[in-house]
Amino acid sequence: MLTAYIDTAMNRARSEFLPGDGIWYAEIPELPGVWADGLSEEACLQRLREVLEEWVTLRLAQQLPLPAILVGF
């Protein structure tokens, strides 16, 4: 179930190259504070998944709900 949540959230990720900084930036708009950066898009998205997994673990440990992730919007 958590894998499905994480996979769905990652499908909502938005990434962009920031030419002024020379790095990639990615975030999941529905999950404030879940973002990452990296030297390549692949590295950035890999780090984003790690951040998301840590974020989910922390929310569950604090007994906070996980926000709904809408599919297809």
C-alpha positions in Angstrom: 0.0 0.0 0.0 2.8 2.5 0.8 4.6 1.5 -2.3 1.5 2.3 -4.3 1.2 5.7 -2.6 4.8 6.5 -3.2 4.6 5.4 -6.9 1.5 7.5 -7.4 3.1 10.5 -5.8 6.2 10.2 -7.9 4.0 10.1 -11.0 2.8 13.6 -9.9 6.4 14.9 -9.6 7.4 18.0 -11.6 11.0 18.6 -12.5 12.8 21.4 -14.2 16.3 22.4 -15.0 17.4 25.6 -13.3 20.0 27.1 -15.7 21.1 29.8 -13.4 22.1 27.3 -10.7 23.1 24.5 -13.1 20.9 21.9 -11.3 17.7 20.0 -11.6 14.8 20.7 -9.1 11.8 18.5 -8.5 8.8 18.6 -6.3 5.4 17.0 -5.7 3.0 19.9 -5.7 0.4 18.1 -3.5 3.0 17.5 -0.8 4.5 20.8 0.5 8.1 20.4 1.6 8.7 17.3 -0.5 11.4 18.5 -3.0 14.9 17.7 -4.1 17.6 18.9 -6.4 20.5 17.2 -8.2 23.1 17.5 -10.9 21.0 15.4 -13.3 17.3 14.8 -13.6 17.7 11.1 -12.8 19.7 11.9 -9.6 17.2 14.6 -8.7 14.2 12.2 -9.0 16.0 9.5 -7.1 16.6 11.9 -4.3 13.0 13.1 -4.5 11.9 9.4 -4.0 14.2 9.2 -0.9 12.8 12.4 0.5 9.2 11.2 -0.1 9.9 7.9 1.7 11.4 9.7 4.7 8.4 12.2 4.7 5.9 9.3 4.6 7.8 7.5 7.4 7.8 10.7 9.6 4.1 11.4 9.0 3.2 7.8 10.0 5.4 8.0 13.1 3.7 11.2 14.1 0.3 9.6 13.4 -0.5 12.2 10.8 -2.6 11.4 7.8 -1.1 11.1 4.3 -2.7 13.6 1.9 -4.7 12.2 -1.0 -2.9 12.1 -4.3 -5.2 12.6 -7.2 -4.5 10.5 -10.3 -4.8 12.0 -13.8 -5.1 15.7 -12.9 
